[in-house]
Amino acid sequence: MSRIATLITNQFEDVEYTEPAKGFGEAGNEIVTIEKQAGSKVIGKQGDAEVTIDQGIDDVKPEDFDALFIPGGFSPDQLREDERFVQFAKHFMDENKPVFAICHGPQLLITAKSLEGRTATGYKSIKVDMEYAGVDYKDEEVVVCGNQLVTSRQPDDIPAFINKSLEVLGQ
C-alpha cells in the first residue's frame, strides 16, 4: 500500500480526481488530499464532486508520502501561485518518487521547473507551455517517463492513467 499525496483545490476536473482516487483506493492505497487548510471543502468545476481536505499544506511533509497525484482542471493553475505547493511537488520530482498528473496537472510541475528533459503529455492547451519547459511532448493517452512520471491528456484517458500509475507503484 502506498500513501498518495493529492494536491487539489477548487475547480478541479471532477472525474480527474474521483475516478483515479477510486482506482488508487480500490488497489489498497491511502489517498490524502492536501490544500491550504485541513477540513475545508473544495468543489469540482462541474459541481459533481465535493472533497473535504484531509491536511493543510503547512501540516505535511513530502517525505511522508510515497507518490503524488495532481488532478487537472483549474486547480493546478491556482495551486502553482503558492510556492508551498510548488516546492511540495518539486520534491517528488527531485527525489524520483512517483508523480501522476493528468490534463492540466503538469502546470504545477512546469512552475516547479521539474519537466526539462522528460517525456510527458497533458491537455492540448498546455502543449506549448510544456514544450517551452523542455518536455518531449507526446499526444498519447498515457505517457510514462522513467518509471516515475505518469501523465495523461484528458478524462477519456483515465482508465489508462490509473493502470499505468498502479504499475509504477508496483501494483
N, C-alpha and C positions, 0 to 999 in steps of 0.2 A: 504494500500500500504506500502510495506517495501522498505527501501533503502539498497541495497545489494552491499557490497564492493567485488570487484573481483580482486584478486592478480594474475597477469598474466605477462609473458614476452615471448620473442621469443621461438619458438619450442614447444609451447603448442599444445596439440592434438586438431586439428581444430574443429571437431564435438563436442568434450567435452566442448568447450566453446560456439560455435554458437548455438547448439540445446538447452542447458539449458538456455542460455541468452534469446533466443527467447521465450521459455516457461515461464520463470520468467517475462519477459516483457509483454507478452500477458495477464498475470494474473494481470497486473497493477503495477508491481514493477519497481523501478528505479535501473538499473544496472550501477555501477560506476567502470570503470576499473582503476587499480592503478599499476603503475610501477615506475621506478626511476624518470621519468620526464614527466610531462603533455605534450601532443601534439606529443610525439614520436609515432612511428608506430612499432607494433610487428607483426610478421608473424608466422603462424602455421607451424608445422613441415611438413605437407602435401603440404603447399603452397596454400591451398584453401581459407584461411581466413587471412585477414589483419585487425588489430584492432588499432584504434587511441586511445591512452591513455588519459583518462579524467583528472586524478590527479596524481601528483607526491607523492611518499610515505612521503616526508617531509612536504607536504601540507595538510595531512589528519590526523584525529584522529579516532581511532576505536569507540569512544563513539558516533560519528556522524552517525553510521550505525546500522541497525537492524540485519543484518546477514552477513556472509562471505561465498564466493564461491571461491573454488580453483579448476580450471580445471587441467587435467592431462597433459601427455606428459613430455617433459624435463623441462618445465617451473618451476614446484615446486622445482626440484633439484637445479636449478640455483638460484631461489629466496632464498632458505634456506642458501645460502652462505652469505647473507646480514642480519645482526642482526635486522635491522629495520623491515623487513618483518616477521621475526621470532617473534618478540615482538608484532607486529600488530596481527598476527594470535593467539598468546598465549592469548591475551586479550579476544578474543571471547570465547575461551575455559574456561578460568578462570572465566568469568562472566556468563557462561552458556547461551550465545547467540547462535542462530542457526549457524551451520557451515556445509557447503555442499562441500564434497571433493570426487572427482572421479578419479579412476585409480591411478596415481602416486601422486595425490593431498595430501594424508596423509603424504608424505615425509616431508612436511613443518611442520606438526603437530608433527611428530617424533622429529624433531630438536627442536621444542618448548617444548619438554618433556611434552606434554599435552594428551597423549593417554593411559597412565598407568591405568589399571583397567577398561578400556572401551571395549565395543564390537564394532567391525568395520570390514570393508573389504577394499580391494584395489587390484591393479593389482598383479597377481600371483608372479611376480619377486620381489615384496617388502613384501611378506608374512612373511618371516623370520625376516626382519627388524622390521615389526610391532609386531611380537611376542616378539622379544628382547626388544621392547619398552613397553611391558607389556599389549599388546592388546589380547583380546579373539577374534582371527581371525575367521571369518565365510566366507566360499566360497559360497556366495549368491549374487543375482543381486543387492540387496539393503539391507543395514543394518541401522536401526535407534537405536541410543543409547541415552536413557534418554530424548527422545523428543527434543534433541538438535543437535546431531551429525548424519548427513546422509552421508553414504559412499556407493560407487559402484565400481565395478571392471574394467569396460571396456565400449567401445562405445555401444555394444549391450544392456547394462543395462540402457541407457539414459532415455527411457520413464519411467521406474520405479523410477529412480533417481529424475527426475523432479516432478513426482506425490508425492513422499514422502517428498521432500523438500517443496513443496507448502503446504502439510498437516501440516508440522512443523510450517510453517508461519501462519497457520490457514486459508488457502485459498482453 
